[in-house]
Amino acid sequence: MAVLKWLGLSAALTLAACAGTDERPRTASSQPAQPKKGDDAAPGRNKGYAHDPFPSTYRAYPGAPTLVRNVTVYDGEGGRIERGAVLFADGKVVAVGADLTAPAGATVIDGAGKWVTPGVIDIHSHLGNGPSPSVQAHSDVNEATDPVTADVWAEHGVWPQDPGFGRALTNGGVTTLQILPGSANLFGGRSVVLKNVYARTVQAMKFPGAPYGLKMACGENPKRVYGGRNRKPSTRMGNIAVDRATWVQAAKYKRDWDAFEADGGKRPDRNIAMDTLRGVLAGEILIQNHCYRADEMAVVLDMAKEFGYKVTAFHHAVEAYKIGDLLKANGTCAAVWADWYGFKMESYDGIGENLALLHKAGACAMIHSDDENGIQRLNQEVAKALAAGRRAGIDVPDAQAWTWLSLAPARALGIADRTGSLKPGKMADVVLWNGDPFSVYTRPEKVWVDGALLYDALDPRRRPVSDFELGQPGRESVK
């Protein structure tokens, strides 16, 4: 992004001999017995090793109490308020309604003829890992060296100076995004959720408290990459076989570490890839699964049941409309494009009505980009999906469709309690659009992240420019 410029009871301990074959002592204390000291001691649940060794250092930029009034408000949860207002302060939404009063000293913006929405959330991006300019030296999306690379973490390849972050903010109103590894592998690695702000390090962009994701892939990509090297997997059968064999290893790894953390004994050997898969099986890490065909998604849902994990979302999912009932029943979301289809065989049955049909089926559905240009106009992508649905007789209100851009992806990222809608107490991630946000003629006029004004189309001083772009000829012409 830019150099800102963006700116006890303690009871008596009584030990008694255990009955039966269990020779471990038990305690009558209200507190558990103290484990023995040393490397073989039981450290406690999830304390055998650090689960968050690269913690977020994100700090919100300073903002000012702000009232945006006389606007059409889409609250992100399906509500629409005409001649409404949004008040935020101290980084949080304070109130949303039709008649709000600004506190003393607040900035007041009259938005007559304009719209206010929650910030756009893109659940599928490769910014920072596949940044602009797109050259091999910057290509860090796919660790295409083995079908199982659950040990890699997307954040370790994110370049915070990628100009794409600023473009997504200023042109697309994107305030939060998930950076995923690529889909060459069955297990591509961990994702990371970022706030779309300038920072010198990726840790300073990390959305505080957001769960990690695990990128998985099915279908053509893994079998093409590794089948082309005459190794497994080279078929869809091979894809699932390698998946299942890997989950068997992960289940044993989890059992071993769960037992050690509970009871002590010999400390298991660490395996960074298995740490991630154990996190999935424990419900700490969310599965984000690249998958196109309906039949493959159904197979993956059964595999998830076999090994006791949940698929949070299928990405791309061009045939999701065929299994909307299955997705709803399993609580699995679909992140889709508006109209990408036909660029390979597994995308052949993509249709423009996908999002609308999923919505009609009651499934969790959302738009996503997977593209450094598409991320700059996700509002227009939703407009296309809306139009396709209406031509098919599925009339989704505009305000309801905004859930596809904010609340649904927030839920699929495990952060909907903090962002994704304009509700009091949530992060003030807010966009003021200069017109109807579903018009091709509309652009963000102002964008706030945690209540800090990071972009203002009317103020050249609040237009993000990354370190990489400083001094580049023509940089002002692209803002």
Secondary structure, DSSP 8 states (H G I E B T S, - for coil): --SSS---------EE--STT--S-EE-SSS-----SSTTS---TT-SS-S-SS-----------EEEEEEEEE-SSS-EEEEEEEEEETTEEEEEESS----TT-EEEE-TT-EEEE-EEEEEE-TTTS-SS--GGG--S--TT-SB-TT-BGGGG--TT-HHHHHHHHHH-EEEEEE---SSSSEEEEEEEEESS--SSSTTTB-TT---EEEEE-SHHHHHHHHTTT-S--SHHHHHHHHHHHHHHHHHHHHHHHHHHHH--S-----HHHHHHHHHHTTSSEEEEEE--HHHHHHHHHHHHHHT--EEEEEE-TTGGGGHHHHHHHT-EEEE-SS---SSGGGTT--TTHHHHHHHTT--EEE---STTGGGGHHHHHHHHHHHHHHTT----HHHHGGGTTHHHHHHTT-TTTSSS--TTSB--EEEESS-TTSTT--EEEEEETTEEEEETT-GGGS---GGGTT-TTGGGG-
